[in-house]
Protein backbone atom coordinates (compact mmCIF):
# COMPACT_ATOMS: atom_id res chain seq x y z
CA UNK A 1 0.00 0.00 0.00
CA UNK A 2 2.79 2.46 0.94
CA UNK A 3 4.60 1.80 -2.31
CA UNK A 4 1.41 2.34 -4.33
CA UNK A 5 0.76 5.65 -2.54
CA UNK A 6 4.31 6.81 -3.22
CA UNK A 7 3.89 6.03 -6.91
CA UNK A 8 0.54 7.82 -6.86
CA UNK A 9 2.05 10.96 -5.27
CA UNK A 10 4.95 10.98 -7.71
CA UNK A 11 2.51 10.76 -10.60
CA UNK A 12 0.57 13.75 -9.26
CA UNK A 13 3.72 15.83 -8.89
CA UNK A 14 4.96 14.90 -12.36
CA UNK A 15 1.64 15.70 -14.03
CA UNK A 16 1.26 19.06 -12.33
CA UNK A 17 4.89 20.00 -12.95
CA UNK A 18 4.34 19.33 -16.65
CA UNK A 19 1.23 21.50 -16.67
CA UNK A 20 2.98 24.33 -14.86
CA UNK A 21 5.90 24.09 -17.30
CA UNK A 22 3.38 24.80 -20.04
CA UNK A 23 2.21 27.85 -18.11
CA UNK A 24 5.76 29.14 -17.79
CA UNK A 25 6.53 28.53 -21.43
CA UNK A 26 3.30 30.27 -22.36
CA UNK A 27 4.08 33.37 -20.30
CA UNK A 28 3.40 36.64 -22.10
CA UNK A 29 5.88 37.63 -24.73
CA UNK A 30 4.87 41.11 -25.74
CA UNK A 31 5.33 41.85 -29.40
CA UNK A 32 8.17 44.14 -30.33
CA UNK A 33 6.85 47.67 -29.99
CA UNK A 34 6.15 48.99 -33.45
CA UNK A 35 4.78 52.45 -32.84
CA UNK A 36 6.26 55.55 -31.29
CA UNK A 37 5.91 55.99 -27.55
CA UNK A 38 3.15 58.28 -26.36
CA UNK A 39 3.48 60.57 -23.32
CA UNK A 40 0.24 61.27 -21.44
CA UNK A 41 1.39 64.82 -20.69
CA UNK A 42 1.85 65.55 -24.38
CA UNK A 43 -1.69 64.22 -24.83
CA UNK A 44 -2.93 66.83 -22.35
CA UNK A 45 -2.64 65.24 -18.89
CA UNK A 46 -1.81 67.75 -16.16
CA UNK A 47 -0.91 65.39 -13.32
CA UNK A 48 -1.89 67.93 -10.67
CA UNK A 49 -4.06 65.53 -8.64
CA UNK A 50 -7.13 67.75 -9.11
CA UNK A 51 -7.92 67.80 -12.82
CA UNK A 52 -9.43 64.69 -14.40
CA UNK A 53 -6.88 63.33 -16.86
CA UNK A 54 -9.02 60.48 -18.20
CA UNK A 55 -9.43 61.89 -21.71
CA UNK A 56 -5.72 62.51 -22.12
CA UNK A 57 -4.83 59.01 -20.94
CA UNK A 58 -7.30 57.38 -23.30
CA UNK A 59 -6.10 59.52 -26.22
CA UNK A 60 -2.50 58.46 -25.62
CA UNK A 61 -3.55 54.80 -25.49
CA UNK A 62 -5.68 55.07 -28.64
CA UNK A 63 -2.98 56.90 -30.58
CA UNK A 64 -0.41 54.32 -29.49
CA UNK A 65 -2.62 51.44 -30.65
CA UNK A 66 -3.39 53.20 -33.94
CA UNK A 67 0.34 53.53 -34.58
CA UNK A 68 0.75 49.75 -34.32
CA UNK A 69 1.49 49.52 -30.62
CA UNK A 70 4.08 50.77 -28.19
CA UNK A 71 4.40 52.33 -24.76
CA UNK A 72 2.25 54.94 -23.11
CA UNK A 73 4.54 56.74 -20.70
CA UNK A 74 3.25 58.22 -17.45
CA UNK A 75 5.87 60.56 -15.95
CA UNK A 76 6.03 61.45 -12.25
CA UNK A 77 2.90 63.23 -11.05
CA UNK A 78 -0.48 62.81 -9.39
CA UNK A 79 -3.04 61.76 -11.97
CA UNK A 80 -6.76 61.69 -11.27
CA UNK A 81 -8.53 59.42 -13.74
CA UNK A 82 -11.71 57.50 -14.35
CA UNK A 83 -11.81 54.18 -16.18
CA UNK A 84 -9.43 53.79 -19.11
CA UNK A 85 -9.19 50.89 -21.59
CA UNK A 86 -5.94 49.36 -22.82
CA UNK A 87 -5.78 48.30 -26.47
CA UNK A 88 -3.84 45.49 -28.14
CA UNK A 89 -0.05 45.82 -28.30
CA UNK A 90 0.09 48.65 -25.76
CA UNK A 91 2.02 48.97 -22.52
CA UNK A 92 1.10 51.47 -19.83
CA UNK A 93 4.39 52.36 -18.13
CA UNK A 94 4.19 54.17 -14.79
CA UNK A 95 7.48 55.85 -14.06
CA UNK A 96 8.81 56.41 -10.55
CA UNK A 97 6.54 58.73 -8.53
CA UNK A 98 3.74 58.40 -11.07
CA UNK A 99 0.56 57.90 -9.03
CA UNK A 100 -2.81 57.12 -10.60
CA UNK A 101 -5.91 57.64 -8.43
CA UNK A 102 -9.47 56.77 -9.36
CA UNK A 103 -12.08 59.50 -9.20
CA UNK A 104 -15.01 59.25 -6.80
CA UNK A 105 -17.56 59.84 -9.59
CA UNK A 106 -19.25 56.64 -10.81
CA UNK A 107 -20.11 58.38 -14.08
CA UNK A 108 -16.41 58.09 -14.91
CA UNK A 109 -16.74 54.28 -15.01
CA UNK A 110 -18.88 52.95 -17.90
CA UNK A 111 -21.28 50.08 -17.25
CA UNK A 112 -20.10 46.81 -18.82
CA UNK A 113 -20.67 43.09 -18.29
CA UNK A 114 -18.19 41.62 -15.83
CA UNK A 115 -17.92 38.60 -13.54
CA UNK A 116 -18.91 39.04 -9.92
CA UNK A 117 -18.87 36.15 -7.49
CA UNK A 118 -19.28 33.71 -10.34
CA UNK A 119 -21.99 35.50 -12.36
CA UNK A 120 -21.92 37.89 -15.32
CA UNK A 121 -23.58 41.10 -14.16
CA UNK A 122 -23.78 44.80 -14.93
CA UNK A 123 -20.65 46.34 -13.45
CA UNK A 124 -18.73 49.57 -13.39
CA UNK A 125 -15.68 49.07 -15.59
CA UNK A 126 -12.30 48.69 -13.92
CA UNK A 127 -10.07 51.70 -13.37
CA UNK A 128 -7.57 50.15 -15.81
CA UNK A 129 -9.54 47.82 -18.04
CA UNK A 130 -9.10 45.83 -21.23
CA UNK A 131 -11.57 43.85 -23.32
CA UNK A 132 -10.61 41.37 -26.06
CA UNK A 133 -7.07 42.78 -26.19
CA UNK A 134 -3.81 40.95 -26.90
CA UNK A 135 -0.22 41.68 -25.84
CA UNK A 136 -0.95 44.27 -23.16
CA UNK A 137 0.94 45.32 -20.05
CA UNK A 138 0.89 47.58 -17.04
CA UNK A 139 4.37 48.07 -15.58
CA UNK A 140 5.76 50.18 -12.76
CA UNK A 141 7.33 51.28 -10.55
CA UNK A 142 4.43 53.73 -10.12
CA UNK A 143 1.25 53.33 -8.07
CA UNK A 144 -2.45 52.80 -8.82
CA UNK A 145 -5.15 53.49 -6.24
CA UNK A 146 -8.82 52.69 -6.46
CA UNK A 147 -11.10 55.28 -4.89
CA UNK A 148 -12.03 54.10 -1.37
CA UNK A 149 -15.51 55.65 -1.62
CA UNK A 150 -16.56 53.32 -4.44
CA UNK A 151 -16.16 49.91 -2.77
CA UNK A 152 -18.73 47.66 -1.19
CA UNK A 153 -21.31 45.16 -2.35
CA UNK A 154 -23.63 47.65 -3.96
CA UNK A 155 -24.93 47.08 -7.47
CA UNK A 156 -24.06 47.61 -10.23
CA UNK A 157 -20.85 45.91 -9.16
CA UNK A 158 -18.15 48.38 -8.15
CA UNK A 159 -14.96 48.97 -10.19
CA UNK A 160 -11.84 46.86 -9.70
CA UNK A 161 -8.44 48.52 -9.99
CA UNK A 162 -7.15 46.38 -12.89
CA UNK A 163 -9.55 44.18 -14.86
CA UNK A 164 -8.63 42.56 -18.20
CA UNK A 165 -11.44 40.48 -19.70
CA UNK A 166 -10.93 37.90 -22.47
CA UNK A 167 -7.35 39.01 -23.12
CA UNK A 168 -4.25 37.08 -24.20
CA UNK A 169 -0.66 37.81 -23.19
CA UNK A 170 -1.08 40.08 -20.20
CA UNK A 171 1.82 41.37 -18.11
CA UNK A 172 1.35 43.15 -14.79
CA UNK A 173 4.69 43.99 -13.24
CA UNK A 174 6.54 46.14 -10.70
CA UNK A 175 3.74 48.45 -9.57
CA UNK A 176 1.89 49.03 -6.32
CA UNK A 177 -1.91 48.87 -6.15
CA UNK A 178 -4.29 49.75 -3.35
CA UNK A 179 -8.03 49.27 -2.91
CA UNK A 180 -10.77 49.29 -0.29
CA UNK A 181 -13.79 46.95 -0.10
CA UNK A 182 -13.50 45.76 -3.69
CA UNK A 183 -11.31 43.34 -5.62
CA UNK A 184 -8.00 44.83 -6.72
CA UNK A 185 -6.82 42.80 -9.75
CA UNK A 186 -9.40 40.63 -11.51
CA UNK A 187 -8.44 38.90 -14.80
CA UNK A 188 -11.36 37.02 -16.34
CA UNK A 189 -11.26 34.63 -19.31
CA UNK A 190 -7.59 35.54 -19.85
CA UNK A 191 -4.79 33.34 -21.16
CA UNK A 192 -1.03 33.69 -20.66
CA UNK A 193 -0.94 36.16 -17.77
CA UNK A 194 2.00 37.08 -15.57
CA UNK A 195 1.65 39.13 -12.36
CA UNK A 196 5.16 39.77 -11.07
CA UNK A 197 6.76 41.89 -8.36
CA UNK A 198 3.49 43.53 -7.40
CA UNK A 199 2.76 45.13 -4.04
CA UNK A 200 -0.94 45.09 -3.19
CA UNK A 201 -2.51 46.65 -0.10
CA UNK A 202 -6.25 46.49 0.43
CA UNK A 203 -8.55 46.94 3.38
CA UNK A 204 -12.11 46.10 4.37
CA UNK A 205 -14.14 43.04 3.53
CA UNK A 206 -14.49 42.02 -0.12
CA UNK A 207 -11.06 43.49 -0.94
CA UNK A 208 -9.28 40.53 -2.53
CA UNK A 209 -5.78 41.08 -3.88
CA UNK A 210 -5.75 39.02 -7.11
CA UNK A 211 -8.79 37.04 -8.31
CA UNK A 212 -8.01 34.59 -11.11
CA UNK A 213 -11.37 33.95 -12.79
CA UNK A 214 -11.59 31.23 -15.48
CA UNK A 215 -8.06 31.95 -16.71
CA UNK A 216 -5.45 29.67 -18.27
CA UNK A 217 -1.65 29.72 -17.97
CA UNK A 218 -1.19 32.14 -15.09
CA UNK A 219 2.00 32.92 -13.18
CA UNK A 220 1.88 35.00 -9.98
CA UNK A 221 5.48 35.58 -8.91
CA UNK A 222 7.23 37.48 -6.11
CA UNK A 223 4.15 39.45 -5.14
CA UNK A 224 3.64 41.01 -1.71
CA UNK A 225 -0.08 41.05 -0.94
CA UNK A 226 -1.69 42.09 2.34
CA UNK A 227 -5.43 42.20 1.85
CA UNK A 228 -8.64 42.80 3.70
CA UNK A 229 -10.02 39.55 2.26
CA UNK A 230 -8.48 36.71 0.21
CA UNK A 231 -4.97 37.66 -0.87
CA UNK A 232 -5.29 35.42 -3.94
CA UNK A 233 -8.51 33.72 -5.05
CA UNK A 234 -9.04 31.24 -7.88
CA UNK A 235 -12.55 30.98 -9.31
CA UNK A 236 -14.43 29.66 -12.36
CA UNK A 237 -18.12 30.58 -12.20
CA UNK A 238 -21.18 29.60 -10.18
CA UNK A 239 -24.16 27.34 -10.89
CA UNK A 240 -25.40 26.34 -14.33
CA UNK A 241 -24.11 29.55 -15.90
CA UNK A 242 -20.52 28.67 -15.03
CA UNK A 243 -21.08 24.96 -15.65
CA UNK A 244 -22.39 25.55 -19.20
CA UNK A 245 -19.53 27.93 -19.99
CA UNK A 246 -17.05 25.24 -18.86
CA UNK A 247 -14.16 27.71 -18.61
CA UNK A 248 -11.82 26.36 -15.90
CA UNK A 249 -9.05 28.16 -14.14
CA UNK A 250 -6.07 25.98 -14.96
CA UNK A 251 -2.28 25.87 -15.05
CA UNK A 252 -1.74 28.42 -12.31
CA UNK A 253 1.64 28.89 -10.63
CA UNK A 254 1.93 30.96 -7.44
CA UNK A 255 5.59 31.23 -6.47
CA UNK A 256 7.78 33.30 -4.17
CA UNK A 257 4.90 35.35 -2.77
CA UNK A 258 4.40 36.87 0.68
CA UNK A 259 0.71 36.81 1.59
CA UNK A 260 -1.50 38.04 4.41
CA UNK A 261 -5.21 38.64 4.91
CA UNK A 262 -7.35 40.31 7.55
CA UNK A 263 -10.67 38.59 6.90
CA UNK A 264 -10.45 35.22 5.16
CA UNK A 265 -7.74 33.13 3.49
CA UNK A 266 -4.32 33.87 2.04
CA UNK A 267 -5.16 31.63 -0.93
CA UNK A 268 -8.78 30.72 -1.58
CA UNK A 269 -9.54 28.08 -4.21
CA UNK A 270 -13.28 28.48 -4.84
CA UNK A 271 -16.00 28.68 -3.81
CA UNK A 272 -17.09 29.55 -7.37
CA UNK A 273 -15.86 26.37 -9.05
CA UNK A 274 -18.56 25.48 -11.61
CA UNK A 275 -16.18 25.76 -14.57
CA UNK A 276 -13.59 23.62 -12.80
CA UNK A 277 -10.16 24.33 -11.29
CA UNK A 278 -7.09 22.23 -12.04
CA UNK A 279 -3.30 22.25 -12.12
CA UNK A 280 -2.51 24.79 -9.40
CA UNK A 281 0.96 24.86 -7.86
CA UNK A 282 1.82 26.98 -4.81
CA UNK A 283 5.52 27.02 -3.96
CA UNK A 284 8.13 28.95 -1.95
CA UNK A 285 5.48 31.18 -0.36
CA UNK A 286 5.22 32.83 3.05
CA UNK A 287 1.82 33.14 4.72
CA UNK A 288 2.36 35.91 7.25
CA UNK A 289 -1.12 36.01 8.79
CA UNK A 290 -4.55 34.67 7.90
CA UNK A 291 -7.89 35.27 9.57
CA UNK A 292 -9.18 31.82 8.67
CA UNK A 293 -6.82 29.45 6.82
CA UNK A 294 -3.64 29.96 4.87
CA UNK A 295 -5.07 27.78 2.08
CA UNK A 296 -8.82 27.22 1.81
CA UNK A 297 -10.22 24.87 -0.86
CA UNK A 298 -13.97 25.41 -0.96
CA UNK A 299 -17.11 24.53 -2.91
CA UNK A 300 -20.53 22.94 -2.34
CA UNK A 301 -23.12 20.69 -4.02
CA UNK A 302 -24.78 22.69 -6.77
CA UNK A 303 -21.46 23.83 -8.21
CA UNK A 304 -20.60 20.67 -10.16
CA UNK A 305 -17.33 20.34 -12.11
CA UNK A 306 -14.01 19.56 -10.40
CA UNK A 307 -11.08 20.71 -8.28
CA UNK A 308 -8.02 18.63 -9.04
CA UNK A 309 -4.23 18.55 -9.11
CA UNK A 310 -3.50 21.09 -6.40
CA UNK A 311 0.07 21.12 -5.04
CA UNK A 312 1.67 23.18 -2.27
CA UNK A 313 5.40 22.88 -1.56
CA UNK A 314 7.92 24.78 0.59
CA UNK A 315 5.45 26.92 2.53
CA UNK A 316 6.05 29.00 5.68
CA UNK A 317 2.89 29.51 7.74
CA UNK A 318 2.83 32.11 10.53
CA UNK A 319 -0.12 33.27 12.63
CA UNK A 320 -2.92 31.30 11.00
CA UNK A 321 -5.99 31.98 13.16
CA UNK A 322 -8.01 29.13 11.67
CA UNK A 323 -5.16 26.94 10.56
CA UNK A 324 -3.01 25.89 7.63
CA UNK A 325 -5.37 23.97 5.34
CA UNK A 326 -9.16 23.79 5.14
CA UNK A 327 -11.10 21.70 2.63
CA UNK A 328 -14.83 22.40 2.64
CA UNK A 329 -16.82 20.91 -0.22
CA UNK A 330 -20.19 20.84 1.55
CA UNK A 331 -21.36 24.34 2.35
CA UNK A 332 -18.98 27.11 1.30
CA UNK A 333 -20.43 30.08 -0.57
CA UNK A 334 -24.01 30.98 -1.39
CA UNK A 335 -26.10 28.54 -3.36
CA UNK A 336 -26.85 29.61 -6.92
CA UNK A 337 -30.48 30.23 -7.95
CA UNK A 338 -29.87 27.74 -10.78
CA UNK A 339 -27.61 25.08 -9.23
CA UNK A 340 -26.18 22.05 -11.00
CA UNK A 341 -28.54 19.35 -9.77
CA UNK A 342 -28.20 15.74 -8.66
CA UNK A 343 -25.00 13.76 -8.44
CA UNK A 344 -23.58 15.85 -11.29
CA UNK A 345 -23.83 18.89 -9.05
CA UNK A 346 -21.48 17.48 -6.40
CA UNK A 347 -17.98 18.73 -7.26
CA UNK A 348 -15.30 16.07 -7.61
CA UNK A 349 -11.94 16.53 -5.91
CA UNK A 350 -8.71 14.65 -6.44
CA UNK A 351 -4.94 14.82 -6.28
CA UNK A 352 -4.18 17.28 -3.50
CA UNK A 353 -0.59 17.33 -2.19
CA UNK A 354 1.09 19.56 0.41
CA UNK A 355 4.69 19.07 1.50
CA UNK A 356 7.62 20.84 3.17
CA UNK A 357 5.43 23.01 5.39
CA UNK A 358 6.74 24.94 8.40
CA UNK A 359 4.20 26.12 10.97
CA UNK A 360 4.37 28.77 13.69
CA UNK A 361 1.44 30.03 15.80
CA UNK A 362 -1.01 27.96 13.77
CA UNK A 363 -4.36 26.72 15.06
CA UNK A 364 -5.40 23.59 13.09
CA UNK A 365 -3.00 21.73 10.89
CA UNK A 366 -5.65 20.36 8.51
CA UNK A 367 -9.45 20.47 8.61
CA UNK A 368 -10.85 18.31 5.81
CA UNK A 369 -14.04 17.40 7.65
CA UNK A 370 -16.62 18.82 5.21
CA UNK A 371 -16.38 16.39 2.28
CA UNK A 372 -19.48 14.79 0.71
CA UNK A 373 -19.57 11.00 1.20
CA UNK A 374 -21.02 10.56 -2.30
CA UNK A 375 -17.77 11.86 -3.81
CA UNK A 376 -14.79 11.39 -1.48
CA UNK A 377 -11.54 13.18 -2.20
CA UNK A 378 -9.36 10.87 -4.26
CA UNK A 379 -5.78 11.46 -3.19
CA UNK A 380 -4.58 13.73 -0.39
CA UNK A 381 -0.90 13.85 0.61
CA UNK A 382 0.40 15.70 3.65
CA UNK A 383 4.17 15.29 3.94
CA UNK A 384 7.12 16.74 5.82
CA UNK A 385 5.39 19.17 8.17
CA UNK A 386 7.22 20.75 11.13
CA UNK A 387 6.60 23.46 13.71
CA UNK A 388 3.81 24.20 16.16
CA UNK A 389 0.02 24.03 15.98
CA UNK A 390 -2.76 23.90 18.57
CA UNK A 391 -4.78 21.15 16.89
CA UNK A 392 -3.99 18.30 14.54
CA UNK A 393 -5.82 16.93 11.51
CA UNK A 394 -9.40 15.90 10.85
CA UNK A 395 -9.94 13.88 7.66
CA UNK A 396 -13.35 12.70 6.46
CA UNK A 397 -14.35 10.82 3.28
CA UNK A 398 -10.95 10.52 1.63
CA UNK A 399 -9.48 7.75 -0.48
CA UNK A 400 -5.74 7.22 -0.96
CA UNK A 401 -4.65 9.56 1.82
CA UNK A 402 -0.92 9.62 2.50
CA UNK A 403 0.56 11.08 5.68
CA UNK A 404 4.34 11.07 6.10
CA UNK A 405 6.98 12.79 8.21
CA UNK A 406 4.66 14.98 10.26
CA UNK A 407 6.60 16.30 13.24
CA UNK A 408 4.61 19.04 14.95
CA UNK A 409 4.46 20.15 18.57
CA UNK A 410 2.14 21.98 20.94
CA UNK A 411 -1.10 20.37 19.77
CA UNK A 412 -3.90 19.00 21.88
CA UNK A 413 -4.17 15.27 21.25
CA UNK A 414 -5.13 13.44 19.12
CA UNK A 415 -2.98 14.41 16.17
CA UNK A 416 -5.30 12.67 13.71
CA UNK A 417 -9.03 11.96 13.61
CA UNK A 418 -10.53 10.12 10.64
CA UNK A 419 -13.85 8.96 9.31
CA UNK A 420 -14.18 6.90 6.12
CA UNK A 421 -10.53 7.40 5.16
CA UNK A 422 -8.19 4.93 3.47
CA UNK A 423 -4.50 5.17 2.67
CA UNK A 424 -1.16 5.08 4.47
CA UNK A 425 0.21 6.74 7.56
CA UNK A 426 -3.14 6.46 9.35
CA UNK A 427 -2.01 4.08 12.08
CA UNK A 428 -2.32 6.62 14.91
CA UNK A 429 -5.77 7.81 13.85
CA UNK A 430 -8.71 7.80 16.21
CA UNK A 431 -12.29 7.52 14.91
CA UNK A 432 -14.15 10.75 14.50
CA UNK A 433 -17.79 10.95 15.45
CA UNK A 434 -20.10 12.14 12.73
CA UNK A 435 -21.15 15.77 13.08
CA UNK A 436 -24.61 17.09 12.22
CA UNK A 437 -23.14 20.25 10.73
CA UNK A 438 -19.67 21.50 9.97
CA UNK A 439 -18.68 25.03 10.78
CA UNK A 440 -18.01 27.02 7.65
SULPENOR-V377048 format. One line per field, one symbol per residue. ss: DSSP state (H for helix, E for strand, L for the rest). A space follows every 10 residues. Layout:
# SULPENOR-V377048
ss=???
This chain:
# SULPENOR-V377048
ss=LHHHHHHHHH HHHHHHHHHH HHHHHLLLLL LLLLLLLEEL LLLLLLLEEE EELHHHHHHH HHHHHHLLLE EEEELLEEEE ELLEEELLLE EEEELLLEEE EELLLHHHLL EEEEEELLEE EEEELLLEEE ELLEEEEEEL LLEEELLHHH LLLLLLELLL LEEEELLEEE EEELLEEEEE LLLLEEEELL EEEEEELLEE EEELLLLLLE EEELLEEEEE ELLEEEELLL LEEEELLLHH HHHHHLLLEE EEEEELLEEE ELLLLLEEEL LLLLLLEEEE EEEEEEEEEE LLEEEEEELE LLLLLEEEEE EEEEEEEEEE EEEEEEEELL ELLLLLLLLL LLHHHLLEEE EEEEEEEEEE EEEEEEEEEE LLHHHLEEEE EEEEEEEEEE EEEEEEEEEE EEEEEEEEEL LLLLLEEEEE EEEELLLLLE ELLLLLLLLL
